[in-house]
């Protein structure tokens, strides 16, 4: 069985770290850089297609002559590299298992390399041999214990030093392209910032009025009554600490003198008994025992916190950064769409090598990977579960999540919350009652 790129036969305590490092290098150099295949667009018939030179498998127009063609030798080497990554002993031949899959991946990487260099030239971007050498030296230092290990990596992965230098160059160019496009986004104006602030002020920059309270919680009513009796004699902070530690079953507050800060009416909507006890009684007054779904509380409001609105002056810089990033993401998303269409229209592939990255590709309108049975009139065994929707749903990406490496971004949820479904409520922590108690308003301990 062929070795994975970067796999080492050496043993020892440092082997896992070196193996992981080599795998990260392989991902950087030979995989993640070129995942910019967004969505194939078949070009209509009738457009004149230049012929692919003899001995080549693909040709790209409007790029430097020295990178315009993909030779059969280049393709065979890329196919072998793909086979090694797939842990195959040798590259498959046409008609064999995995050939079509690896052919598309190999040709895709080769074409993406040309596209990136062509786009960089049009944008006036370049990387020097010295910059490539510096970056490569850093990669080798971080991931390989010795030059011998690096050479072994090259041998097992079937990459030449020229392959490696090219991919380091492409990584640098890809980063420069993204940075260049980002600078085309105009910064948010004062008016846009003010409009945004007013539209979200009530939800994002307003803190509702709240109460800081002390509580003792126990399923045993007698213990809560005993706690209340002790607190009626002395409700000082020091005594609250003793009483809460002694009687309370809530691990969140018992070590803090029963203190629970910043409780709002919204947090207590599902616990009307607690809401009434906390918001309809003055500070300094003991209230209890209050029965909340089989748990008994003694409560004292210790502080009233009025509603607070952050002024625009405090959040203006934050809003400006946020809005500018959103515009930059929109600009980049549009660039990604245009980039794919432009370079696909300039790419022509020889017979037997046509993929959806080629202008002479003619698709059937079906999503890649969809089972053929999905399109049969009466498929044996019924329709497969993996059939795509008849109409492709529009699923916009979250702002800031689209990148060259992840062009589709992180999708926004596209359906409303079902009626009656509530957010999961975080309990006060009474054992055996996972859905009751005062919802905490502070972050849970991190285990320090």
N, C-alpha and C positions, 0 to 999 in steps of 0.2 A: 504493500500500500504506500502511495506517495506521501511524503511528509508535508505538513502544513507549512506555509511560509513562516520562517522564523523559528521552527521547531528545533529544539536542541536535544541531543542524545545524552548530554552530560547530566550527571546527578549532583546533588549537593544542596545545601541550604539556600543558595542564591538562585537555583534553577527556576523556581516558579516566578520570581521577579523578572528574571531575564526573559523567560518565555512570554510573560505578559507584556513586557516592553517591546519585544519583537512583534507580537500580535498588534500592539498599538501602532507600531511603525507600518506594518503591512496595511492596516486600516487607513492610516493617513495617506500613504503613498499610492496604494493600489486599489482603493475602493471608494472611500467616502468623498474624495475630491470630485469624482466625476458623476455623482448622482444628481444630475441636472436634467434628467429626462422627464419633462413635465407632462405633456399629453400629446400624442401624435396627431398631426393634422394632415390628412391625405390631400395632396395637391391635385387639382382638377386635371384631367387629361386634356391634351391639346397644347400644353406649354412645351416649347422646344427644349429637349434635354441634350446637353453635350455628351459625347461619348466618353466613357472611362478609358484611359490609356491602356494598351495591352500590357498585361503583367501586373495591373493594379486591380483592386476590388472596389475602390471608391475614389471620388474626386470632389473637392470642395472649391468653389469659385471665390474670387475676391479675397484671397489670402496669399501670403508669400509663396513663391513657387517651391521653395524647399520643404514646405509642409503641406502642400495642396493635395497630395495623393497618398492613399493608403495602399502600399504594395502587398502582394501576396505573401511575401516574406514577413512583413510587419504583422499581417493578420495571423499567420501560422504561429509566430512567436507569442502574440497576445492570446491566441486560443490555448496554447500550451500552458501559459501562465494561469489562465482561468481553470484549466484542468487540474493543475497543482493545487490551487486554492480549494477546488472541489474534492480534493483527496483522491483523484483518479491517477492510475499508474501511467496513462498516456492520454493524449488528446483524442477525442472521438472523431470518427470520420462521418461524412454526410450519410444520413440514413440510420446512424447508430444512436442509441439512447444518449440524451443530454447534448447532442451536437447542436440542435437548434438553439437551445437555451444558452450554451456557452458561446456559440457564434454571435448571437445578439449582444451578449455582454462584452465580448472581446471587441467587436466592431464598434459598439457604443462608446467604449473607453477611447478607442483610437480617434473616432470622430469628435468626441468631446474635447480631446486634446487640441485638435485643429481649431475647433470653434473658439476655445478660450484664447488661443494665440491670435486668431483673427480679430476677435473682439478687442483684445488688449491693444493691438496695433491701431485699430480705428480710434480708440480712446487715447492714444498717445502714451501708453503705459509700457514699461519695460523693466526687466530685472537683470542685473549684471552678473557675470560669472563669479565675481567675488562674493556677491550676496548669496548666490546658490551654494558656493563652497562653504560659507560661514554657517548657513542653515543646516547643510548636510553634516558638517562636523558636529554641530550641536545635537542633531538627531542621533548620530552614532554614539556620542558620549553618553547620552541619556539612556540608550537602549541596549548597548552592547558592551560587554566587559573587555573585549579585545578586538583588534582588527581581524583576528582569525575567526571569531564568532560572526562578525559582519560578513566576511567572505563566505562562510558556510551558509549564512542566510541567503546570500545572492545565488549560491549554487542550488540550494534546495528549492528556492522560489522561481528559478529560471529567469531572473532579472539580471540585466547587465548594468554596469555603472552608468552607461548612457541612459538607460531606462530610469534609473533612480534620479539622476540629475534632471531629466526632463520633468519628472513628476514633482520634484521639489520646486522647479521653476513654475510649473502650472499652479501649484498651491499658492505661491507668492502672487502670481498674476490674478488668480481668482479672488484673493483677498483685496488686491488693489482695485479690481473692477467693482467689487461691492462698496468699497470705501468711496470710490469716485462717484458712483451713482447716488450714494447717500448725501453727498454734498450738493446735489441738485435740488434738494427739498428746501423750500423757503422756511425760515423760522416763523413760529406763530406770532401774530401781531398782538398788540395790547388789546385791541377790540375783541379778537378771537378769544384771548385769555379771559377777559371780563365776561363775555357771553357764556363761556364754558363754566366759569365759576358760579354764575347766577343759576345756571341750569341744574347744577348738582350740589349747590350749597346745602340744601336741606338734607341730603342723604350722605354726602361725603365729608362735609366740613362742619357739620353740626353734631354736637354731643348732647344727647337728651338729658334732661334733669334726672338725677339718680339719688340713691340713698346708700350710705355705708351702714351696715348693720352687724350686730353680733348675734349668733344663734347657737343654741344647743339642740342637737337632733338625736332622738332615740326612739326605737320602736316600743320601748317600755314606758308607758305614760307615768308610772310611779317615779321613775328615775328623772324624768323631765320635771315633774312637780318638786322633787327634792332639789334639783338644780335651781329651779325658780325660787324656792324658799331661801337658799343660800345667797342668791343674787339680790333678793329683796333686802337682805341685811347689809349687803355690801356689793354694789354693782361697779366697783372700780375696775380699771383695766387689769390690775394685778389679780383681782379675785376672779374676773372672767377667765383669765388664763388657767387658773387652778380648776375652776368648775368645768370649763369646756374639756380640758384634758381628762377629767374624772368621769364625766357623764356622756359626752357627745360620741356618737358613732360615725361622724363624718370625718374621714381622714384629711379632707381638704382644709377644713377650718379649725379642727380641734387643737392643732399645734400653734394656731395664731390667735388664741383667745376667742375663738368663734367668729373672727372678723371676716366679713365678705363685703368687698368694696363695689361701688358703682352698679348697684342693681337698678334696672329700669323697669318701667311698667311693661314694656314690650317683652322683656325677658321672662316676665312672670305671667304672661297671658294664659298659659296652660295650667297655672296654679293659682286660681282666684283667691283661695284662702290666704295664701302667703301675700299676695298682692294687696289684699285688704288690710292685713295686719301691719304691713310695712308702710303703705302709702296713706293710711287713714289714722295713723297714730303719731303723736309728737315725739321729738327726740327725748331720750333719757327715760322713757317709760317701758317697763317690762310688760310684754304681752304673751300670754300663753296659759296653759298648753294649747297650741293650735294643731288640730288634726289635719294632716295632708296625706290622704291615701294610705292611712295606717301608720304613718310616722308622726311623732309629736315634736313640736318645736316650742322653744321659748325664745323670744325675739326682743331685741332692743335696737331702735334706730339711734345711731350715734352721730350721724352727720348728713345734712342736706346739701346736695351738689346741684346748683342751678344749671340750666341749659347754657352751653357755651358754643359760640360760633367763631371759627377761625377766620380772621379778616383776610381779605385778598392779598394784602401785603405779605402775610406769612407764607402763603402757598403759591404766590405768583411764579416763582422760579420753578417750582415743582410742576405746575400746570404747563408752563412753557416747554419744559423738557418733554413732558408727556405728549403734548400736541405735536411738537416738532418731530418726535419719533414716529408718531402715527402717520404723519404726512410722508416722512422718509420711507416708511414701509409701503405706503401706497405707490410711491414713485418706483421703488424697487420691484414691487409686484408687477407693475406695468412693464418695467424693463424686462423682467423674466419672460413675460408673455411675448413681447416683441422679439426678444433674443431667440427664443425657440423657433418662432415662425420664420424669422429672417435667415437663420443658419440652416434650417431644414430646406428652405427654398433654394439654397445654394449648394446643396449636397446631392450627389448623384452616385448611385451604386450599380455595380455590375450584376448581371443575372446570377442568381444563386446567393447574392449577398444583400438583397434589398430588405431593409427593416423600416420601421416607422420613423426613423430619423432621416430617411432619404426622400428627396422630392419626387422620385418615381415610384414611391410606395403607393399602392392602391389598397385601402382597407375595406373591410366588409361592414364597418360600422358597429362591430361587436366589441365589447370590452376585452382586453387581453386577459387570457386565463379563464374566460367563461366556458363552462363545459358545453360541448356541441349539442348535448341533449336538450339544453335550454331552448334551442331554436328548432327542435323537431316538432312536427304536428302532434305525434302521439308517441312520446319517448317511452321505451320499455322501462317499467318500474316507476313511471311518473317523473315529474320534473325534479331535478337535483335541488337540494337545499341551497346550494351556492349560486343559484341563478341571480344575476343582477336585476335591479328594478327596471321596469319598462321605460321609465323616464329617469334620467340621471338627476338626482337631487342637487340643488345648489347649496353648498355648504361653505360659507365664507370662513376664512381663517381669522384667528384672534390677532389683533394688532401686535406687531412685533415678532410674530412667530414664523414668518416666511423668511427663508434664507436660501443661499445657493445650494446648501446641502439638504435642506428640507423645504423644497419649493412650494409644497401644498400647505405647509404650516400646521398649526394645531387648530382643529375645527371648533367653531362655536357650537354650543348645543342648539338644536333647531326645533325643539318642541317645548310647549309650556309644561309646567309642573301639573300632574293630574290633580283634579279637584280632590280636596280633603287630605292630600299628602303634605306632611309638614317636615321641616328640617329635623334631623335627629337632635333630640334634646340632650344636653349634657347634664347629668345629675349632680346633686350636691355630694353624693358619694355614700349614701346609706346602704350598707350591705343587704343584698337580697331585693333591692328595689331600684332596678336600673333605669326606670323612667320617672322617678319622682325626685323631689328636692329642689333647692334653689339652683338654677343654672349658674355655674361659675362664670365670672367675667374676667378672670386673670388667666394667663397662659399656664398650662399644666407644668409641673416640675420637669426639668430636663434630665434628672438623674444625677445631678451634681452632688 
